[in-house]
Amino acid sequence: MADAPKPLEDQLQEQREQLETTIKDLEAQLMRSKEGYLKVCGALEYAAILKQQSETAPESTTTEVVDP
């Protein structure tokens, strides 16, 4: 393909540049999605901790009745 016509080379260069741009944009979008996913996972973990604490809190605050 060393003797490829110039217009074909230009088309291929343009296509390569478009694909490079598309890849960069998709990588950035993927990173944002991953960050969002990790934030949601962290929020779910925090919610589970709060739920566990609220379920164990009433048990630990019960008062002991002592007969005189």
N, CA, C and O atoms as a Maestro MAE file, in Angstrom:
{
 s_m_m2io_version
 :::
 2.0.0
}

f_m_ct {
 s_m_title
 :::
 protein
 m_atom[272] {
  # First column is atom index #
  i_m_mmod_type
  r_m_x_coord
  r_m_y_coord
  r_m_z_coord
  i_m_residue_number
  s_m_chain_name
  s_m_pdb_residue_name
  s_m_pdb_atom_name
  i_m_atomic_number
  :::
  1 25 0.813 -1.196 0.000 1 A "MET " " N  " 7
  2 3 0.000 0.000 0.000 1 A "MET " " CA " 6
  3 2 0.849 1.249 0.000 1 A "MET " " C  " 6
  4 15 0.341 2.324 0.317 1 A "MET " " O  " 8
  5 25 2.125 1.151 -0.343 2 A "ALA " " N  " 7
  6 3 3.000 2.307 -0.382 2 A "ALA " " CA " 6
  7 2 2.568 3.279 -1.473 2 A "ALA " " C  " 6
  8 15 2.811 4.480 -1.364 2 A "ALA " " O  " 8
  9 25 1.938 2.776 -2.511 3 A "ASP " " N  " 7
  10 3 1.507 3.621 -3.620 3 A "ASP " " CA " 6
  11 2 0.030 3.982 -3.523 3 A "ASP " " C  " 6
  12 15 -0.623 4.196 -4.545 3 A "ASP " " O  " 8
  13 25 -0.492 4.049 -2.327 4 A "ALA " " N  " 7
  14 3 -1.905 4.372 -2.150 4 A "ALA " " CA " 6
  15 2 -2.151 5.808 -2.593 4 A "ALA " " C  " 6
  16 15 -1.330 6.689 -2.337 4 A "ALA " " O  " 8
  17 25 -3.248 6.038 -3.238 5 A "PRO " " N  " 7
  18 3 -3.546 7.407 -3.672 5 A "PRO " " CA " 6
  19 2 -3.695 8.336 -2.474 5 A "PRO " " C  " 6
  20 15 -4.138 7.927 -1.401 5 A "PRO " " O  " 8
  21 25 -3.324 9.567 -2.674 6 A "LYS " " N  " 7
  22 3 -3.337 10.548 -1.589 6 A "LYS " " CA " 6
  23 2 -4.719 10.701 -0.948 6 A "LYS " " C  " 6
  24 15 -4.812 10.766 0.278 6 A "LYS " " O  " 8
  25 25 -5.781 10.761 -1.731 7 A "PRO " " N  " 7
  26 3 -7.094 10.903 -1.093 7 A "PRO " " CA " 6
  27 2 -7.402 9.733 -0.140 7 A "PRO " " C  " 6
  28 15 -8.012 9.936 0.909 7 A "PRO " " O  " 8
  29 25 -6.989 8.531 -0.498 8 A "LEU " " N  " 7
  30 3 -7.238 7.388 0.370 8 A "LEU " " CA " 6
  31 2 -6.445 7.538 1.666 8 A "LEU " " C  " 6
  32 15 -6.973 7.268 2.745 8 A "LEU " " O  " 8
  33 25 -5.206 7.959 1.575 9 A "GLU " " N  " 7
  34 3 -4.400 8.178 2.774 9 A "GLU " " CA " 6
  35 2 -5.022 9.256 3.648 9 A "GLU " " C  " 6
  36 15 -5.063 9.126 4.872 9 A "GLU " " O  " 8
  37 25 -5.504 10.314 3.021 10 A "ASP " " N  " 7
  38 3 -6.145 11.393 3.768 10 A "ASP " " CA " 6
  39 2 -7.401 10.883 4.476 10 A "ASP " " C  " 6
  40 15 -7.653 11.225 5.631 10 A "ASP " " O  " 8
  41 25 -8.174 10.075 3.783 11 A "GLN " " N  " 7
  42 3 -9.388 9.520 4.388 11 A "GLN " " CA " 6
  43 2 -9.036 8.638 5.583 11 A "GLN " " C  " 6
  44 15 -9.689 8.701 6.625 11 A "GLN " " O  " 8
  45 25 -8.004 7.818 5.425 12 A "LEU " " N  " 7
  46 3 -7.604 6.926 6.503 12 A "LEU " " CA " 6
  47 2 -7.056 7.708 7.699 12 A "LEU " " C  " 6
  48 15 -7.331 7.364 8.848 12 A "LEU " " O  " 8
  49 25 -6.283 8.759 7.425 13 A "GLN " " N  " 7
  50 3 -5.774 9.609 8.508 13 A "GLN " " CA " 6
  51 2 -6.930 10.267 9.265 13 A "GLN " " C  " 6
  52 15 -6.933 10.317 10.495 13 A "GLN " " O  " 8
  53 25 -7.900 10.765 8.519 14 A "GLU " " N  " 7
  54 3 -9.054 11.409 9.131 14 A "GLU " " CA " 6
  55 2 -9.851 10.395 9.960 14 A "GLU " " C  " 6
  56 15 -10.297 10.701 11.066 14 A "GLU " " O  " 8
  57 25 -10.023 9.206 9.420 15 A "GLN " " N  " 7
  58 3 -10.745 8.162 10.144 15 A "GLN " " CA " 6
  59 2 -10.002 7.777 11.425 15 A "GLN " " C  " 6
  60 15 -10.618 7.568 12.470 15 A "GLN " " O  " 8
  61 25 -8.680 7.685 11.334 16 A "ARG " " N  " 7
  62 3 -7.878 7.366 12.517 16 A "ARG " " CA " 6
  63 2 -8.038 8.445 13.576 16 A "ARG " " C  " 6
  64 15 -8.208 8.129 14.753 16 A "ARG " " O  " 8
  65 25 -7.988 9.697 13.184 17 A "GLU " " N  " 7
  66 3 -8.133 10.803 14.130 17 A "GLU " " CA " 6
  67 2 -9.513 10.797 14.786 17 A "GLU " " C  " 6
  68 15 -9.642 11.046 15.985 17 A "GLU " " O  " 8
  69 25 -10.540 10.512 13.990 18 A "GLN " " N  " 7
  70 3 -11.894 10.437 14.541 18 A "GLN " " CA " 6
  71 2 -11.990 9.302 15.563 18 A "GLN " " C  " 6
  72 15 -12.595 9.467 16.623 18 A "GLN " " O  " 8
  73 25 -11.403 8.171 15.248 19 A "LEU " " N  " 7
  74 3 -11.441 7.039 16.166 19 A "LEU " " CA " 6
  75 2 -10.642 7.322 17.440 19 A "LEU " " C  " 6
  76 15 -11.048 6.919 18.530 19 A "LEU " " O  " 8
  77 25 -9.513 8.010 17.305 20 A "GLU " " N  " 7
  78 3 -8.734 8.388 18.482 20 A "GLU " " CA " 6
  79 2 -9.564 9.293 19.399 20 A "GLU " " C  " 6
  80 15 -9.578 9.117 20.618 20 A "GLU " " O  " 8
  81 25 -10.245 10.252 18.795 21 A "THR " " N  " 7
  82 3 -11.086 11.164 19.564 21 A "THR " " CA " 6
  83 2 -12.224 10.407 20.235 21 A "THR " " C  " 6
  84 15 -12.532 10.647 21.402 21 A "THR " " O  " 8
  85 25 -12.842 9.501 19.505 22 A "THR " " N  " 7
  86 3 -13.932 8.696 20.065 22 A "THR " " CA " 6
  87 2 -13.438 7.866 21.245 22 A "THR " " C  " 6
  88 15 -14.117 7.779 22.269 22 A "THR " " O  " 8
  89 25 -12.278 7.263 21.112 23 A "ILE " " N  " 7
  90 3 -11.712 6.446 22.187 23 A "ILE " " CA " 6
  91 2 -11.438 7.310 23.419 23 A "ILE " " C  " 6
  92 15 -11.769 6.916 24.537 23 A "ILE " " O  " 8
  93 25 -10.842 8.473 23.223 24 A "LYS " " N  " 7
  94 3 -10.558 9.373 24.346 24 A "LYS " " CA " 6
  95 2 -11.838 9.796 25.045 24 A "LYS " " C  " 6
  96 15 -11.896 9.820 26.274 24 A "LYS " " O  " 8
  97 25 -12.867 10.132 24.271 25 A "ASP " " N  " 7
  98 3 -14.145 10.541 24.854 25 A "ASP " " CA " 6
  99 2 -14.781 9.396 25.638 25 A "ASP " " C  " 6
  100 15 -15.302 9.597 26.734 25 A "ASP " " O  " 8
  101 25 -14.734 8.203 25.072 26 A "LEU " " N  " 7
  102 3 -15.320 7.046 25.751 26 A "LEU " " CA " 6
  103 2 -14.547 6.681 27.014 26 A "LEU " " C  " 6
  104 15 -15.141 6.262 28.007 26 A "LEU " " O  " 8
  105 25 -13.227 6.837 26.980 27 A "GLU " " N  " 7
  106 3 -12.432 6.572 28.184 27 A "GLU " " CA " 6
  107 2 -12.787 7.559 29.292 27 A "GLU " " C  " 6
  108 15 -12.881 7.180 30.459 27 A "GLU " " O  " 8
  109 25 -12.981 8.814 28.929 28 A "ALA " " N  " 7
  110 3 -13.365 9.821 29.920 28 A "ALA " " CA " 6
  111 2 -14.751 9.512 30.483 28 A "ALA " " C  " 6
  112 15 -14.980 9.634 31.687 28 A "ALA " " O  " 8
  113 25 -15.664 9.114 29.612 29 A "GLN " " N  " 7
  114 3 -17.009 8.756 30.054 29 A "GLN " " CA " 6
  115 2 -16.962 7.534 30.968 29 A "GLN " " C  " 6
  116 15 -17.682 7.476 31.965 29 A "GLN " " O  " 8
  117 25 -16.128 6.570 30.636 30 A "LEU " " N  " 7
  118 3 -15.985 5.378 31.467 30 A "LEU " " CA " 6
  119 2 -15.451 5.741 32.850 30 A "LEU " " C  " 6
  120 15 -15.927 5.209 33.853 30 A "LEU " " O  " 8
  121 25 -14.484 6.627 32.914 31 A "MET " " N  " 7
  122 3 -13.936 7.046 34.200 31 A "MET " " CA " 6
  123 2 -15.009 7.726 35.048 31 A "MET " " C  " 6
  124 15 -15.101 7.474 36.249 31 A "MET " " O  " 8
  125 25 -15.818 8.585 34.431 32 A "ARG " " N  " 7
  126 3 -16.899 9.241 35.171 32 A "ARG " " CA " 6
  127 2 -17.910 8.210 35.666 32 A "ARG " " C  " 6
  128 15 -18.409 8.319 36.785 32 A "ARG " " O  " 8
  129 25 -18.207 7.230 34.855 33 A "SER " " N  " 7
  130 3 -19.144 6.173 35.259 33 A "SER " " CA " 6
  131 2 -18.581 5.360 36.409 33 A "SER " " C  " 6
  132 15 -19.305 5.014 37.342 33 A "SER " " O  " 8
  133 25 -17.294 5.052 36.348 34 A "LYS " " N  " 7
  134 3 -16.655 4.304 37.435 34 A "LYS " " CA " 6
  135 2 -16.688 5.105 38.731 34 A "LYS " " C  " 6
  136 15 -16.964 4.551 39.796 34 A "LYS " " O  " 8
  137 25 -16.408 6.402 38.650 35 A "GLU " " N  " 7
  138 3 -16.453 7.251 39.834 35 A "GLU " " CA " 6
  139 2 -17.850 7.275 40.425 35 A "GLU " " C  " 6
  140 15 -18.012 7.184 41.642 35 A "GLU " " O  " 8
  141 25 -18.858 7.395 39.578 36 A "GLY " " N  " 7
  142 3 -20.238 7.375 40.046 36 A "GLY " " CA " 6
  143 2 -20.590 6.050 40.693 36 A "GLY " " C  " 6
  144 15 -21.260 6.013 41.725 36 A "GLY " " O  " 8
  145 25 -20.142 4.971 40.090 37 A "TYR " " N  " 7
  146 3 -20.394 3.634 40.625 37 A "TYR " " CA " 6
  147 2 -19.770 3.489 42.011 37 A "TYR " " C  " 6
  148 15 -20.410 2.979 42.930 37 A "TYR " " O  " 8
  149 25 -18.530 3.934 42.160 38 A "LEU " " N  " 7
  150 3 -17.857 3.832 43.447 38 A "LEU " " CA " 6
  151 2 -18.537 4.693 44.512 38 A "LEU " " C  " 6
  152 15 -18.608 4.303 45.678 38 A "LEU " " O  " 8
  153 25 -19.033 5.857 44.114 39 A "LYS " " N  " 7
  154 3 -19.750 6.710 45.058 39 A "LYS " " CA " 6
  155 2 -21.033 6.036 45.534 39 A "LYS " " C  " 6
  156 15 -21.361 6.079 46.719 39 A "LYS " " O  " 8
  157 25 -21.749 5.418 44.611 40 A "VAL " " N  " 7
  158 3 -22.982 4.728 44.978 40 A "VAL " " CA " 6
  159 2 -22.680 3.535 45.879 40 A "VAL " " C  " 6
  160 15 -23.398 3.296 46.850 40 A "VAL " " O  " 8
  161 25 -21.633 2.791 45.569 41 A "CYS " " N  " 7
  162 3 -21.238 1.657 46.420 41 A "CYS " " CA " 6
  163 2 -20.882 2.141 47.819 41 A "CYS " " C  " 6
  164 15 -21.255 1.510 48.808 41 A "CYS " " O  " 8
  165 25 -20.173 3.240 47.909 42 A "GLY " " N  " 7
  166 3 -19.821 3.804 49.205 42 A "GLY " " CA " 6
  167 2 -21.050 4.255 49.970 42 A "GLY " " C  " 6
  168 15 -21.132 4.063 51.183 42 A "GLY " " O  " 8
  169 25 -22.002 4.852 49.275 43 A "ALA " " N  " 7
  170 3 -23.236 5.293 49.932 43 A "ALA " " CA " 6
  171 2 -24.035 4.090 50.426 43 A "ALA " " C  " 6
  172 15 -24.616 4.139 51.510 43 A "ALA " " O  " 8
  173 25 -24.070 3.016 49.646 44 A "LEU " " N  " 7
  174 3 -24.762 1.809 50.080 44 A "LEU " " CA " 6
  175 2 -24.098 1.198 51.308 44 A "LEU " " C  " 6
  176 15 -24.771 0.726 52.224 44 A "LEU " " O  " 8
  177 25 -22.789 1.216 51.313 45 A "GLU " " N  " 7
  178 3 -22.051 0.699 52.461 45 A "GLU " " CA " 6
  179 2 -22.340 1.538 53.706 45 A "GLU " " C  " 6
  180 15 -22.545 0.996 54.792 45 A "GLU " " O  " 8
  181 25 -22.354 2.846 53.545 46 A "TYR " " N  " 7
  182 3 -22.656 3.756 54.649 46 A "TYR " " CA " 6
  183 2 -24.081 3.526 55.158 46 A "TYR " " C  " 6
  184 15 -24.317 3.505 56.366 46 A "TYR " " O  " 8
  185 25 -25.027 3.353 54.232 47 A "ALA " " N  " 7
  186 3 -26.419 3.110 54.619 47 A "ALA " " CA " 6
  187 2 -26.536 1.798 55.393 47 A "ALA " " C  " 6
  188 15 -27.300 1.721 56.355 47 A "ALA " " O  " 8
  189 25 -25.800 0.779 54.995 48 A "ALA " " N  " 7
  190 3 -25.832 -0.500 55.698 48 A "ALA " " CA " 6
  191 2 -25.272 -0.353 57.111 48 A "ALA " " C  " 6
  192 15 -25.786 -0.962 58.050 48 A "ALA " " O  " 8
  193 25 -24.228 0.448 57.263 49 A "ILE " " N  " 7
  194 3 -23.648 0.690 58.594 49 A "ILE " " CA " 6
  195 2 -24.649 1.427 59.472 49 A "ILE " " C  " 6
  196 15 -24.835 1.072 60.635 49 A "ILE " " O  " 8
  197 25 -25.294 2.448 58.923 50 A "LEU " " N  " 7
  198 3 -26.297 3.200 59.693 50 A "LEU " " CA " 6
  199 2 -27.452 2.294 60.105 50 A "LEU " " C  " 6
  200 15 -27.937 2.376 61.233 50 A "LEU " " O  " 8
  201 25 -27.889 1.438 59.197 51 A "LYS " " N  " 7
  202 3 -28.986 0.517 59.499 51 A "LYS " " CA " 6
  203 2 -28.578 -0.434 60.620 51 A "LYS " " C  " 6
  204 15 -29.349 -0.683 61.547 51 A "LYS " " O  " 8
  205 25 -27.379 -0.953 60.528 52 A "GLN " " N  " 7
  206 3 -26.892 -1.876 61.551 52 A "GLN " " CA " 6
  207 2 -26.796 -1.175 62.902 52 A "GLN " " C  " 6
  208 15 -27.160 -1.749 63.929 52 A "GLN " " O  " 8
  209 25 -26.312 0.055 62.903 53 A "GLN " " N  " 7
  210 3 -26.200 0.807 64.149 53 A "GLN " " CA " 6
  211 2 -27.574 1.106 64.746 53 A "GLN " " C  " 6
  212 15 -27.751 1.043 65.963 53 A "GLN " " O  " 8
  213 25 -28.539 1.428 63.896 54 A "SER " " N  " 7
  214 3 -29.877 1.743 64.407 54 A "SER " " CA " 6
  215 2 -30.563 0.494 64.947 54 A "SER " " C  " 6
  216 15 -31.392 0.586 65.853 54 A "SER " " O  " 8
  217 25 -30.228 -0.662 64.404 55 A "GLU " " N  " 7
  218 3 -30.821 -1.901 64.895 55 A "GLU " " CA " 6
  219 2 -30.197 -2.337 66.213 55 A "GLU " " C  " 6
  220 15 -30.876 -2.937 67.046 55 A "GLU " " O  " 8
  221 25 -28.931 -2.050 66.415 56 A "THR " " N  " 7
  222 3 -28.257 -2.450 67.649 56 A "THR " " CA " 6
  223 2 -28.369 -1.391 68.736 56 A "THR " " C  " 6
  224 15 -28.185 -1.711 69.910 56 A "THR " " O  " 8
  225 25 -28.656 -0.168 68.397 57 A "ALA " " N  " 7
  226 3 -28.740 0.916 69.375 57 A "ALA " " CA " 6
  227 2 -29.829 0.680 70.423 57 A "ALA " " C  " 6
  228 15 -29.540 0.837 71.609 57 A "ALA " " O  " 8
  229 25 -31.055 0.317 70.062 58 A "PRO " " N  " 7
  230 3 -32.072 0.107 71.095 58 A "PRO " " CA " 6
  231 2 -31.697 -1.014 72.069 58 A "PRO " " C  " 6
  232 15 -32.044 -0.937 73.248 58 A "PRO " " O  " 8
  233 25 -31.022 -2.013 71.620 59 A "GLU " " N  " 7
  234 3 -30.626 -3.112 72.483 59 A "GLU " " CA " 6
  235 2 -29.603 -2.648 73.528 59 A "GLU " " C  " 6
  236 15 -29.650 -3.099 74.672 59 A "GLU " " O  " 8
  237 25 -28.709 -1.782 73.161 60 A "SER " " N  " 7
  238 3 -27.654 -1.358 74.076 60 A "SER " " CA " 6
  239 2 -28.117 -0.276 75.042 60 A "SER " " C  " 6
  240 15 -27.433 -0.010 76.030 60 A "SER " " O  " 8
  241 25 -29.259 0.355 74.785 61 A "THR " " N  " 7
  242 3 -29.735 1.422 75.655 61 A "THR " " CA " 6
  243 2 -30.823 0.950 76.612 61 A "THR " " C  " 6
  244 15 -31.422 1.765 77.313 61 A "THR " " O  " 8
  245 25 -31.083 -0.342 76.651 62 A "THR " " N  " 7
  246 3 -32.096 -0.830 77.583 62 A "THR " " CA " 6
  247 2 -31.580 -0.711 79.004 62 A "THR " " C  " 6
  248 15 -30.390 -0.890 79.262 62 A "THR " " O  " 8
  249 25 -32.478 -0.408 79.919 63 A "THR " " N  " 7
  250 3 -32.086 -0.281 81.318 63 A "THR " " CA " 6
  251 2 -32.371 -1.566 82.055 63 A "THR " " C  " 6
  252 15 -33.318 -2.289 81.747 63 A "THR " " O  " 8
  253 25 -31.556 -1.827 83.007 64 A "GLU " " N  " 7
  254 3 -31.691 -3.062 83.790 64 A "GLU " " CA " 6
  255 2 -32.516 -2.751 85.032 64 A "GLU " " C  " 6
  256 15 -32.233 -1.792 85.750 64 A "GLU " " O  " 8
  257 25 -33.513 -3.547 85.277 65 A "VAL " " N  " 7
  258 3 -34.366 -3.358 86.454 65 A "VAL " " CA " 6
  259 2 -33.814 -4.220 87.570 65 A "VAL " " C  " 6
  260 15 -33.594 -5.418 87.396 65 A "VAL " " O  " 8
  261 25 -33.589 -3.588 88.737 66 A "VAL " " N  " 7
  262 3 -33.037 -4.292 89.878 66 A "VAL " " CA " 6
  263 2 -34.091 -4.339 90.976 66 A "VAL " " C  " 6
  264 15 -34.660 -3.309 91.337 66 A "VAL " " O  " 8
  265 25 -34.352 -5.527 91.508 67 A "ASP " " N  " 7
  266 3 -35.320 -5.653 92.625 67 A "ASP " " CA " 6
  267 2 -34.679 -5.125 93.905 67 A "ASP " " C  " 6
  268 15 -33.525 -5.446 94.189 67 A "ASP " " O  " 8
  269 25 -35.410 -4.318 94.685 68 A "PRO " " N  " 7
  270 3 -34.852 -3.796 95.953 68 A "PRO " " CA " 6
  271 2 -34.817 -4.837 97.052 68 A "PRO " " C  " 6
  272 15 -34.377 -4.546 98.164 68 A "PRO " " O  " 8
  :::
 }
 m_bond[271] {
  # First column is bond index #
  i_m_from
  i_m_to
  i_m_order
  :::
  1 1 2 1
  2 2 3 1
  3 3 4 2
  4 3 5 1
  5 5 6 1
  6 6 7 1
  7 7 8 2
  8 7 9 1
  9 9 10 1
  10 10 11 1
  11 11 12 2
  12 11 13 1
  13 13 14 1
  14 14 15 1
  15 15 16 2
  16 15 17 1
  17 17 18 1
  18 18 19 1
  19 19 20 2
  20 19 21 1
  21 21 22 1
  22 22 23 1
  23 23 24 2
  24 23 25 1
  25 25 26 1
  26 26 27 1
  27 27 28 2
  28 27 29 1
  29 29 30 1
  30 30 31 1
  31 31 32 2
  32 31 33 1
  33 33 34 1
  34 34 35 1
  35 35 36 2
  36 35 37 1
  37 37 38 1
  38 38 39 1
  39 39 40 2
  40 39 41 1
  41 41 42 1
  42 42 43 1
  43 43 44 2
  44 43 45 1
  45 45 46 1
  46 46 47 1
  47 47 48 2
  48 47 49 1
  49 49 50 1
  50 50 51 1
  51 51 52 2
  52 51 53 1
  53 53 54 1
  54 54 55 1
  55 55 56 2
  56 55 57 1
  57 57 58 1
  58 58 59 1
  59 59 60 2
  60 59 61 1
  61 61 62 1
  62 62 63 1
  63 63 64 2
  64 63 65 1
  65 65 66 1
  66 66 67 1
  67 67 68 2
  68 67 69 1
  69 69 70 1
  70 70 71 1
  71 71 72 2
  72 71 73 1
  73 73 74 1
  74 74 75 1
  75 75 76 2
  76 75 77 1
  77 77 78 1
  78 78 79 1
  79 79 80 2
  80 79 81 1
  81 81 82 1
  82 82 83 1
  83 83 84 2
  84 83 85 1
  85 85 86 1
  86 86 87 1
  87 87 88 2
  88 87 89 1
  89 89 90 1
  90 90 91 1
  91 91 92 2
  92 91 93 1
  93 93 94 1
  94 94 95 1
  95 95 96 2
  96 95 97 1
  97 97 98 1
  98 98 99 1
  99 99 100 2
  100 99 101 1
  101 101 102 1
  102 102 103 1
  103 103 104 2
  104 103 105 1
  105 105 106 1
  106 106 107 1
  107 107 108 2
  108 107 109 1
  109 109 110 1
  110 110 111 1
  111 111 112 2
  112 111 113 1
  113 113 114 1
  114 114 115 1
  115 115 116 2
  116 115 117 1
  117 117 118 1
  118 118 119 1
  119 119 120 2
  120 119 121 1
  121 121 122 1
  122 122 123 1
  123 123 124 2
  124 123 125 1
  125 125 126 1
  126 126 127 1
  127 127 128 2
  128 127 129 1
  129 129 130 1
  130 130 131 1
  131 131 132 2
  132 131 133 1
  133 133 134 1
  134 134 135 1
  135 135 136 2
  136 135 137 1
  137 137 138 1
  138 138 139 1
  139 139 140 2
  140 139 141 1
  141 141 142 1
  142 142 143 1
  143 143 144 2
  144 143 145 1
  145 145 146 1
  146 146 147 1
  147 147 148 2
  148 147 149 1
  149 149 150 1
  150 150 151 1
  151 151 152 2
  152 151 153 1
  153 153 154 1
  154 154 155 1
  155 155 156 2
  156 155 157 1
  157 157 158 1
  158 158 159 1
  159 159 160 2
  160 159 161 1
  161 161 162 1
  162 162 163 1
  163 163 164 2
  164 163 165 1
  165 165 166 1
  166 166 167 1
  167 167 168 2
  168 167 169 1
  169 169 170 1
  170 170 171 1
  171 171 172 2
  172 171 173 1
  173 173 174 1
  174 174 175 1
  175 175 176 2
  176 175 177 1
  177 177 178 1
  178 178 179 1
  179 179 180 2
  180 179 181 1
  181 181 182 1
  182 182 183 1
  183 183 184 2
  184 183 185 1
  185 185 186 1
  186 186 187 1
  187 187 188 2
  188 187 189 1
  189 189 190 1
  190 190 191 1
  191 191 192 2
  192 191 193 1
  193 193 194 1
  194 194 195 1
  195 195 196 2
  196 195 197 1
  197 197 198 1
  198 198 199 1
  199 199 200 2
  200 199 201 1
  201 201 202 1
  202 202 203 1
  203 203 204 2
  204 203 205 1
  205 205 206 1
  206 206 207 1
  207 207 208 2
  208 207 209 1
  209 209 210 1
  210 210 211 1
  211 211 212 2
  212 211 213 1
  213 213 214 1
  214 214 215 1
  215 215 216 2
  216 215 217 1
  217 217 218 1
  218 218 219 1
  219 219 220 2
  220 219 221 1
  221 221 222 1
  222 222 223 1
  223 223 224 2
  224 223 225 1
  225 225 226 1
  226 226 227 1
  227 227 228 2
  228 227 229 1
  229 229 230 1
  230 230 231 1
  231 231 232 2
  232 231 233 1
  233 233 234 1
  234 234 235 1
  235 235 236 2
  236 235 237 1
  237 237 238 1
  238 238 239 1
  239 239 240 2
  240 239 241 1
  241 241 242 1
  242 242 243 1
  243 243 244 2
  244 243 245 1
  245 245 246 1
  246 246 247 1
  247 247 248 2
  248 247 249 1
  249 249 250 1
  250 250 251 1
  251 251 252 2
  252 251 253 1
  253 253 254 1
  254 254 255 1
  255 255 256 2
  256 255 257 1
  257 257 258 1
  258 258 259 1
  259 259 260 2
  260 259 261 1
  261 261 262 1
  262 262 263 1
  263 263 264 2
  264 263 265 1
  265 265 266 1
  266 266 267 1
  267 267 268 2
  268 267 269 1
  269 269 270 1
  270 270 271 1
  271 271 272 2
  :::
 }
}
